[in-house]
Amino acid sequence: MVVKSLAKELSETTYPGRGIVIGRSLDGTKAVTAYFIMGRSENSRNRVFVEDGEGIRTQAFDPSKLTDPSLIIYAPVRVLEGDTIVTNGDQTDTIYDYMKSGETFEQALRHREFEPDGPNYTPRISGLLHFENGEFSYLMSILKSNMGDGDSCNRYTFDYANPKAGSGRFIHTYMNDGNPLPSYEGEPTPVEISGDIDEFTNMIWTNLNEDNKVSLFVRYIDIATKAVETRIINKNH
């Protein structure tokens, strides 16, 4: 596989949907993650990210315009015993609760499947940044329909040990715009990770489609000290 430019991957499609990036900074000292949301409907676009403890949650920008909170209001990021969970839905809570009770990331996600929004059957994408003995590794997952068949769920988990400096993986919900929206295919895309947190944040935000982008979260975690830097950008403000 070829390592891609994240800027190019983002700019070449109008609607990747929601996306997760996880990797390691170019200097090797930071674990990096980003999560963005996009929207085509008024309900989807009527959102912002807000900090919530060590994580974040979505909330309606204009509560009077909120029509259906079921798939758009959730906590995308939570922290459990120093590990960071990042997802595109309320499976964040599923992972948190089951891991807290002793199950693994993969076992926790067996309790869930894709979103009940046929005919799109939007995939649930999830990531876990794990820190142990001064080392950093990460997992990514996608739960998707079986080629658009809403009666069958395919579950894939990807495990990245000792990630290299300046590299990461990018997974998102849709391959591009369409009706129905085509689910993401293949393993997470290898991408370059470069710049400090502000440069990386700006690069992602700038390359997301102007009409459809809604919010972006980026976090750099110092692997040695666990010190955290976070950036949030909301189109609605």
C-alpha positions as CSV (number, residue, x, y, z in Angstrom):
1,M,0.0,0.0,0.0
2,V,1.1,3.6,-0.7
3,V,1.2,6.2,2.1
4,K,-1.2,8.9,1.0
5,S,-1.4,12.6,1.6
6,L,-4.2,13.2,4.1
7,A,-4.9,16.6,2.6
8,K,-5.4,15.0,-0.8
9,E,-7.5,12.2,0.5
10,L,-9.8,14.8,2.2
11,S,-9.9,17.3,-0.6
12,E,-10.7,14.8,-3.4
13,T,-14.2,13.9,-2.1
14,T,-17.1,16.1,-1.2
15,Y,-18.5,13.7,1.4
16,P,-16.3,11.3,3.3
17,G,-18.9,11.5,6.1
18,R,-17.3,11.1,9.5
19,G,-13.7,10.2,9.8
20,I,-11.1,9.1,12.3
21,V,-7.3,9.5,12.0
22,I,-4.8,7.9,14.4
23,G,-1.1,7.9,14.2
24,R,2.2,9.2,15.5
25,S,3.7,12.6,15.2
26,L,6.7,13.2,12.9
27,D,9.1,13.6,15.9
28,G,7.8,10.4,17.4
29,T,6.9,11.8,20.7
30,K,3.1,12.3,20.4
31,A,0.2,10.0,19.7
32,V,-2.2,11.8,17.3
33,T,-5.9,11.5,16.7
34,A,-8.5,13.5,14.9
35,Y,-12.2,13.1,14.4
36,F,-14.4,15.1,12.1
37,I,-18.1,15.2,11.3
38,M,-19.9,16.4,8.2
39,G,-23.5,16.8,7.3
40,R,-25.9,17.2,4.3
41,S,-29.2,17.7,6.2
42,E,-30.1,20.7,8.4
43,N,-30.3,18.3,11.4
44,S,-26.8,17.0,10.8
45,R,-25.3,20.4,10.2
46,N,-26.9,21.8,13.4
47,R,-24.1,20.5,15.7
48,V,-21.0,21.6,17.6
49,F,-18.3,19.7,19.6
50,V,-18.0,20.7,23.2
51,E,-15.5,19.5,25.8
52,D,-16.9,17.0,28.3
53,G,-14.5,16.0,31.0
54,E,-11.4,14.4,29.4
55,G,-13.5,13.8,26.2
56,I,-16.0,15.6,24.0
57,R,-19.6,15.4,23.1
58,T,-21.9,16.7,20.3
59,Q,-24.7,19.1,21.0
60,A,-27.2,21.0,19.0
61,F,-26.0,24.4,18.0
62,D,-29.6,25.7,17.8
63,P,-31.8,23.4,20.0
64,S,-35.0,24.7,18.4
65,K,-33.9,23.1,15.1
66,L,-33.1,19.7,16.5
67,T,-35.5,17.1,15.0
68,D,-33.9,13.7,15.7
69,P,-31.1,13.4,18.2
70,S,-30.8,9.6,18.0
71,L,-27.7,9.3,15.7
72,I,-26.2,12.8,16.0
73,I,-26.0,13.5,19.7
74,Y,-23.3,11.3,21.4
75,A,-19.9,11.4,23.0
76,P,-17.3,10.8,20.2
77,V,-14.3,10.8,22.7
78,R,-13.9,9.3,26.1
79,V,-10.8,8.4,28.2
80,L,-10.6,5.1,30.2
81,E,-7.6,4.5,32.4
82,G,-5.4,6.6,30.2
83,D,-6.6,5.1,26.9
84,T,-8.5,7.2,24.5
85,I,-11.6,5.9,22.7
86,V,-12.7,7.7,19.5
87,T,-15.9,6.8,17.6
88,N,-18.6,8.1,15.3
89,G,-21.5,7.3,17.5
90,D,-22.8,6.1,20.9
91,Q,-20.7,3.0,20.6
92,T,-18.1,5.1,22.5
93,D,-20.1,4.3,25.6
94,T,-20.4,0.6,24.7
95,I,-16.6,0.3,24.3
96,Y,-16.1,2.3,27.6
97,D,-18.6,0.2,29.6
98,Y,-17.5,-3.2,28.4
99,M,-13.8,-2.5,28.6
100,K,-14.3,-1.2,32.1
101,S,-15.9,-4.6,32.9
102,G,-13.0,-6.5,31.5
103,E,-13.8,-7.1,27.8
104,T,-11.5,-6.1,25.0
105,F,-12.2,-3.4,22.4
106,E,-13.1,-6.1,19.8
107,Q,-15.4,-8.0,22.2
108,A,-17.2,-4.8,23.1
109,L,-18.0,-4.0,19.5
110,R,-19.6,-7.4,19.0
111,H,-22.5,-6.0,20.9
112,R,-23.1,-3.4,18.2
113,E,-23.6,-3.1,14.4
114,F,-23.9,-0.4,11.7
115,E,-26.4,2.4,12.2
116,P,-30.1,1.7,11.5
117,D,-30.4,4.3,8.8
118,G,-31.2,2.2,5.7
119,P,-30.6,2.3,2.8
120,N,-27.2,3.9,3.8
121,Y,-26.6,1.6,6.8
122,T,-23.8,4.0,7.9
123,P,-20.8,2.1,9.2
124,R,-19.8,2.5,12.8
125,I,-16.1,3.4,12.9
126,S,-14.1,3.3,16.2
127,G,-10.5,3.7,17.4
128,L,-8.6,3.1,20.6
129,L,-5.3,4.7,21.5
130,H,-3.5,2.5,24.1
131,F,-0.5,3.4,26.3
132,E,1.5,0.8,28.2
133,N,5.1,0.8,29.5
134,G,6.0,3.9,27.6
135,E,4.8,2.5,24.3
136,F,1.9,3.5,22.1
137,S,-0.3,1.3,19.9
138,Y,-3.8,1.6,18.5
139,L,-6.8,-0.3,17.2
140,M,-9.3,0.7,14.6
141,S,-12.7,-0.9,13.8
142,I,-15.5,-0.7,11.2
143,L,-18.9,-2.3,11.5
144,K,-20.6,-2.3,8.2
145,S,-23.5,-3.9,6.3
146,N,-22.7,-6.8,4.0
147,M,-22.5,-4.8,0.7
148,G,-25.7,-2.9,1.5
149,D,-27.6,-5.9,3.0
150,G,-29.1,-4.6,6.2
151,D,-29.6,-8.1,7.6
152,S,-25.9,-8.9,7.8
153,C,-23.2,-7.1,9.7
154,N,-19.5,-7.4,8.9
155,R,-17.0,-6.6,11.7
156,Y,-13.4,-5.7,11.0
157,T,-10.7,-4.8,13.5
158,F,-7.2,-3.5,12.7
159,D,-4.3,-3.6,15.2
160,Y,-1.3,-1.3,14.8
161,A,1.6,-2.0,17.2
162,N,4.7,0.3,17.4
163,P,3.4,2.8,14.9
164,K,6.1,4.6,13.0
165,A,6.8,8.3,13.4
166,G,5.1,10.5,10.8
167,S,2.5,7.9,9.8
168,G,-1.1,7.0,10.7
169,R,-4.3,5.5,9.4
170,F,-7.5,7.1,8.2
171,I,-10.9,5.5,8.2
172,H,-14.2,7.2,7.3
173,T,-17.8,6.2,6.8
174,Y,-18.4,6.8,3.1
175,M,-16.3,6.3,0.0
176,N,-17.8,9.4,-1.6
177,D,-21.2,11.1,-2.0
178,G,-24.1,9.1,-3.4
179,N,-27.6,7.8,-2.9
180,P,-27.4,5.5,-1.1
181,L,-24.1,6.5,0.4
182,P,-21.5,3.9,-0.4
183,S,-19.8,2.4,2.8
184,Y,-16.0,2.7,3.3
185,E,-14.1,-0.2,1.7
186,G,-10.8,-1.9,2.7
187,E,-8.4,-1.4,5.5
188,P,-7.7,2.1,7.0
189,T,-5.8,4.2,4.5
190,P,-2.1,4.8,5.4
191,V,-1.5,8.6,5.7
192,E,1.3,11.0,6.5
193,I,1.2,12.7,9.9
194,S,3.1,16.0,10.0
195,G,3.2,19.4,11.7
196,D,2.4,20.5,15.2
197,I,-1.2,20.3,16.5
198,D,-2.2,23.6,15.0
199,E,-0.7,22.9,11.6
200,F,-2.3,19.4,11.5
201,T,-5.7,20.8,12.6
202,N,-5.6,23.6,10.0
203,M,-4.6,21.1,7.3
204,I,-7.6,18.9,8.0
205,W,-10.1,21.6,8.4
206,T,-9.0,23.5,5.2
207,N,-9.3,20.3,3.1
208,L,-12.7,19.2,4.2
209,N,-15.5,20.3,1.9
210,E,-16.6,23.8,2.8
211,D,-20.4,23.1,2.4
212,N,-20.5,19.8,4.3
213,K,-18.0,20.1,7.1
214,V,-19.4,20.6,10.6
215,S,-16.8,20.1,13.4
216,L,-13.3,18.8,14.0
217,F,-11.5,17.5,17.1
218,V,-7.7,17.0,17.2
219,R,-5.6,15.7,20.1
220,Y,-1.9,15.2,20.6
221,I,-0.9,13.1,23.6
222,D,2.7,13.0,24.8
223,I,3.6,9.3,24.9
224,A,6.1,9.7,27.7
225,T,4.2,12.1,30.0
226,K,0.6,11.7,28.8
227,A,0.3,15.5,28.6
228,V,-2.6,16.3,26.3
229,E,-3.2,19.1,23.8
230,T,-6.6,19.4,22.2
231,R,-8.1,21.6,19.4
232,I,-11.8,21.9,18.5
233,I,-13.1,23.8,15.5
234,N,-16.9,24.2,14.9
235,K,-18.3,25.7,11.8
236,N,-21.2,27.0,13.9
237,H,-20.0,29.4,16.5
